[in-house]
Amino acid sequence: MAVHKRFASTRVHGEWFTATDALLAFVADNRIEPPARRSVVILCGHEVTRGSQKAIAQALGVTQGAISQWTQVPADRVIAVEQITGISRHDLRPDVFGPAPRRGKAA
């Protein structure tokens, strides 16, 4: 509220003020930069780059918005998503493809 008191003489109506040099200088000096956009997004619990999300959307013929709403990758889309992102189908949908096969020495 101190700011409102400071510029009370320039108030026009409600939250509207006349753009005086002092007010513009105050705004410029106190500007808060928005946070940078993340270069990664979360796809069903896995981090993927924004470019990957766009590539998935284009390859599947859907919007990025549709993909961002997935709570899990649809089973019929898993293989394509795996090929684009490199995230294993077993990690994307263990309920469909089971756990990842173990790598190790043969008995």
Backbone as CSV, one residue per row, in Angstrom:
resi,resn,N_x,N_y,N_z,CA_x,CA_y,CA_z,C_x,C_y,C_z
1,MET,0.812,-1.197,0.000,0.000,0.000,0.000,0.856,1.261,0.000
2,ALA,2.112,1.157,0.386,2.987,2.331,0.394,3.114,2.916,-1.012
3,VAL,3.096,2.058,-2.000,3.198,2.519,-3.387,1.959,3.335,-3.752
4,HIS,0.788,2.866,-3.324,-0.443,3.605,-3.603,-0.404,4.984,-2.958
5,LYS,0.078,5.042,-1.737,0.170,6.340,-1.052,1.170,7.240,-1.759
6,ARG,2.289,6.647,-2.174,3.345,7.420,-2.827,2.842,8.082,-4.118
7,PHE,2.009,7.382,-4.860,1.528,7.889,-6.145,0.048,8.289,-6.102
8,ALA,-0.486,8.521,-4.931,-1.906,8.864,-4.776,-2.302,10.085,-5.605
9,SER,-1.411,11.036,-5.733,-1.756,12.259,-6.475,-1.916,12.001,-7.975
10,THR,-1.437,10.852,-8.451,-1.550,10.549,-9.884,-2.676,9.552,-10.181
11,ARG,-3.407,9.141,-9.121,-4.485,8.161,-9.297,-5.597,8.775,-10.141
12,VAL,-6.029,8.001,-11.156,-7.127,8.432,-12.013,-8.427,7.820,-11.517
13,HIS,-8.414,6.476,-11.384,-9.596,5.756,-10.937,-9.172,4.350,-10.543
14,GLY,-9.588,3.878,-9.384,-9.257,2.519,-8.954,-7.756,2.280,-8.982
15,GLU,-7.316,1.348,-9.797,-5.890,1.019,-9.922,-5.241,1.706,-11.112
16,TRP,-5.883,2.686,-11.696,-5.352,3.403,-12.856,-4.659,4.682,-12.407
17,PHE,-3.445,4.883,-12.920,-2.636,6.053,-12.567,-2.189,6.762,-13.835
18,THR,-1.960,8.052,-13.720,-1.379,8.813,-14.822,0.088,8.408,-14.931
19,ALA,0.538,8.182,-16.141,1.911,7.712,-16.365,2.891,8.869,-16.272
20,THR,3.214,9.253,-15.046,4.193,10.327,-14.846,5.598,9.763,-14.968
21,ASP,6.581,10.633,-15.125,7.973,10.174,-15.211,8.366,9.414,-13.941
22,ALA,7.916,9.902,-12.791,8.262,9.250,-11.523,7.658,7.849,-11.445
23,LEU,6.406,7.719,-11.876,5.758,6.406,-11.844,6.418,5.443,-12.830
24,LEU,6.702,5.910,-14.032,7.356,5.055,-15.025,8.745,4.624,-14.566
25,ALA,9.472,5.528,-13.920,10.801,5.190,-13.396,10.673,4.138,-12.293
26,PHE,9.664,4.296,-11.428,9.440,3.323,-10.358,9.146,1.935,-10.945
27,VAL,8.284,1.895,-11.942,7.927,0.619,-12.577,9.161,-0.016,-13.217
28,ALA,9.959,0.787,-13.922,11.163,0.264,-14.578,12.164,-0.271,-13.552
29,ASP,12.305,0.421,-12.431,13.264,0.010,-11.404,12.806,-1.210,-10.606
30,ASN,11.519,-1.483,-10.617,10.974,-2.574,-9.800,10.357,-3.696,-10.628
31,ARG,10.750,-3.746,-11.875,10.221,-4.780,-12.757,10.697,-6.154,-12.302
32,ILE,9.795,-7.089,-12.330,10.121,-8.472,-11.985,10.071,-9.285,-13.265
33,GLU,11.175,-9.915,-13.592,11.243,-10.733,-14.806,10.492,-12.031,-14.587
34,PRO,9.702,-12.443,-15.559,9.035,-13.738,-15.423,10.075,-14.849,-15.472
35,PRO,9.788,-15.968,-14.821,10.757,-17.069,-14.868,10.926,-17.574,-16.300
36,ALA,12.127,-18.009,-16.600,12.413,-18.543,-17.934,11.598,-19.814,-18.147
37,ARG,11.158,-20.020,-19.382,10.436,-21.248,-19.692,11.380,-22.430,-19.565
38,ARG,10.878,-23.472,-18.989,11.700,-24.680,-18.867,11.904,-25.288,-20.240
39,SER,13.092,-25.797,-20.449,13.362,-26.433,-21.734,12.924,-27.891,-21.730
40,VAL,12.497,-28.364,-20.555,11.968,-29.720,-20.479,10.546,-29.672,-19.943
41,VAL,9.781,-30.643,-20.301,8.421,-30.795,-19.794,8.284,-32.212,-19.266
42,ILE,7.267,-32.431,-18.474,7.038,-33.758,-17.925,5.998,-34.479,-18.789
43,LEU,6.360,-35.639,-19.256,5.457,-36.473,-20.044,5.208,-37.737,-19.253
44,CYS,4.075,-37.810,-18.629,3.699,-39.009,-17.868,4.786,-39.408,-16.871
45,GLY,5.326,-38.423,-16.170,6.326,-38.688,-15.145,7.763,-38.701,-15.637
46,HIS,7.998,-38.497,-16.913,9.341,-38.508,-17.482,9.649,-37.143,-18.092
47,GLU,10.872,-36.663,-17.881,11.272,-35.395,-18.473,11.616,-35.592,-19.939
48,VAL,11.033,-34.751,-20.787,11.378,-34.738,-22.210,11.568,-33.286,-22.612
49,THR,12.345,-33.053,-23.638,12.536,-31.691,-24.099,11.280,-31.191,-24.779
50,ARG,11.121,-29.868,-24.816,9.969,-29.302,-25.521,9.986,-29.741,-26.984
51,GLY,11.186,-29.862,-27.553,11.295,-30.321,-28.938,10.759,-31.724,-29.117
52,SER,11.000,-32.591,-28.127,10.475,-33.956,-28.201,8.963,-33.953,-28.134
53,GLN,8.418,-33.120,-27.261,6.963,-33.057,-27.145,6.354,-32.586,-28.463
54,LYS,6.992,-31.612,-29.096,6.507,-31.125,-30.388,6.619,-32.224,-31.440
55,ALA,7.742,-32.944,-31.441,7.945,-34.029,-32.406,6.914,-35.132,-32.212
56,ILE,6.605,-35.447,-30.964,5.590,-36.468,-30.687,4.248,-36.018,-31.247
57,ALA,3.903,-34.773,-30.948,2.621,-34.242,-31.417,2.527,-34.306,-32.942
58,GLN,3.586,-33.872,-33.620,3.569,-33.882,-35.077,3.494,-35.305,-35.624
59,ALA,4.271,-36.211,-35.048,4.293,-37.594,-35.532,2.946,-38.284,-35.336
60,LEU,2.255,-37.934,-34.255,0.992,-38.591,-33.951,-0.219,-37.839,-34.502
61,GLY,0.026,-36.653,-35.040,-1.072,-35.875,-35.597,-2.007,-35.307,-34.543
62,VAL,-1.425,-34.971,-33.376,-2.215,-34.363,-32.299,-1.534,-33.064,-31.880
63,THR,-2.173,-32.313,-31.014,-1.576,-31.064,-30.547,-0.687,-31.314,-29.335
64,GLN,0.242,-30.376,-29.091,1.069,-30.467,-27.896,0.191,-30.380,-26.653
65,GLY,-0.883,-29.608,-26.746,-1.818,-29.502,-25.625,-2.442,-30.836,-25.267
66,ALA,-2.762,-31.617,-26.292,-3.341,-32.945,-26.046,-2.333,-33.827,-25.305
67,ILE,-1.094,-33.768,-25.729,-0.055,-34.581,-25.090,0.162,-34.151,-23.645
68,SER,0.137,-32.849,-23.403,0.375,-32.363,-22.044,-0.734,-32.799,-21.092
69,GLN,-1.879,-33.211,-21.612,-2.981,-33.668,-20.765,-2.937,-35.168,-20.477
70,TRP,-2.059,-35.892,-21.161,-1.966,-37.326,-20.910,-1.532,-37.583,-19.478
71,THR,-2.233,-38.445,-18.779,-1.759,-38.915,-17.481,-0.913,-40.166,-17.676
72,GLN,-1.117,-40.829,-18.803,-0.249,-41.920,-19.243,-0.318,-41.975,-20.763
73,VAL,0.741,-42.461,-21.360,0.772,-42.549,-22.819,-0.230,-43.616,-23.249
74,PRO,-1.140,-43.302,-24.179,-2.070,-44.324,-24.652,-1.291,-45.527,-25.198
75,ALA,-1.762,-46.714,-24.881,-1.052,-47.943,-25.246,-0.729,-48.011,-26.731
76,ASP,-1.638,-47.528,-27.569,-1.391,-47.610,-29.006,-0.398,-46.548,-29.493
77,ARG,0.045,-45.679,-28.608,1.006,-44.628,-28.975,2.388,-44.844,-28.365
78,VAL,2.506,-45.835,-27.513,3.741,-46.045,-26.752,4.960,-46.269,-27.646
79,ILE,4.855,-47.108,-28.649,6.006,-47.431,-29.497,6.521,-46.174,-30.190
80,ALA,5.620,-45.357,-30.722,6.034,-44.120,-31.392,6.712,-43.181,-30.401
81,VAL,6.155,-43.068,-29.198,6.755,-42.195,-28.179,8.121,-42.729,-27.776
82,GLU,8.243,-44.029,-27.644,9.531,-44.653,-27.313,10.581,-44.321,-28.383
83,GLN,10.199,-44.410,-29.651,11.140,-44.149,-30.739,11.581,-42.688,-30.763
84,ILE,10.690,-41.783,-30.438,11.019,-40.356,-30.477,11.825,-39.932,-29.258
85,THR,11.437,-40.419,-28.081,12.059,-39.933,-26.837,13.193,-40.807,-26.334
86,GLY,13.193,-42.073,-26.718,14.192,-42.997,-26.176,13.795,-43.550,-24.810
87,ILE,12.616,-43.181,-24.323,12.133,-43.710,-23.048,11.514,-45.079,-23.325
88,SER,11.968,-46.072,-22.594,11.526,-47.448,-22.814,10.018,-47.599,-22.651
89,ARG,9.448,-48.433,-23.503,8.016,-48.754,-23.387,7.702,-49.346,-22.024
90,HIS,8.682,-50.043,-21.449,8.498,-50.659,-20.134,8.394,-49.590,-19.046
91,ASP,9.084,-48.476,-19.254,8.993,-47.370,-18.303,7.732,-46.540,-18.539
92,LEU,7.356,-46.390,-19.803,6.170,-45.605,-20.134,4.885,-46.303,-19.703
93,ARG,4.797,-47.602,-19.951,3.567,-48.355,-19.642,3.904,-49.753,-19.125
94,PRO,4.434,-49.835,-17.900,4.733,-51.160,-17.356,3.473,-52.014,-17.175
95,ASP,2.316,-51.362,-17.084,1.071,-52.116,-16.955,0.715,-52.857,-18.238
96,VAL,1.247,-52.401,-19.361,0.977,-53.038,-20.648,2.157,-53.917,-21.072
97,PHE,3.381,-53.394,-20.928,4.567,-54.078,-21.444,5.369,-54.802,-20.372
98,GLY,4.956,-54.707,-19.138,5.678,-55.365,-18.049,6.934,-54.602,-17.680
99,PRO,7.637,-55.091,-16.662,8.873,-54.425,-16.249,9.956,-54.593,-17.307
100,ALA,10.926,-53.700,-17.264,12.036,-53.777,-18.220,12.788,-55.079,-18.018
101,PRO,13.182,-55.724,-19.117,13.954,-56.970,-18.983,15.274,-56.685,-18.269
102,ARG,15.681,-57.613,-17.456,16.950,-57.458,-16.731,18.110,-57.704,-17.678
103,ARG,19.095,-56.863,-17.532,20.321,-57.061,-18.303,21.370,-57.635,-17.379
104,GLY,22.009,-58.653,-17.799,23.015,-59.251,-16.947,23.545,-60.533,-17.556
105,LYS,24.316,-61.222,-16.765,24.903,-62.487,-17.243,23.853,-63.573,-17.270
106,ALA,23.933,-64.384,-18.294,23.029,-65.548,-18.396,23.460,-66.580,-17.396
107,ALA,22.498,-67.295,-16.831,22.815,-68.316,-15.830,23.321,-69.573,-16.446
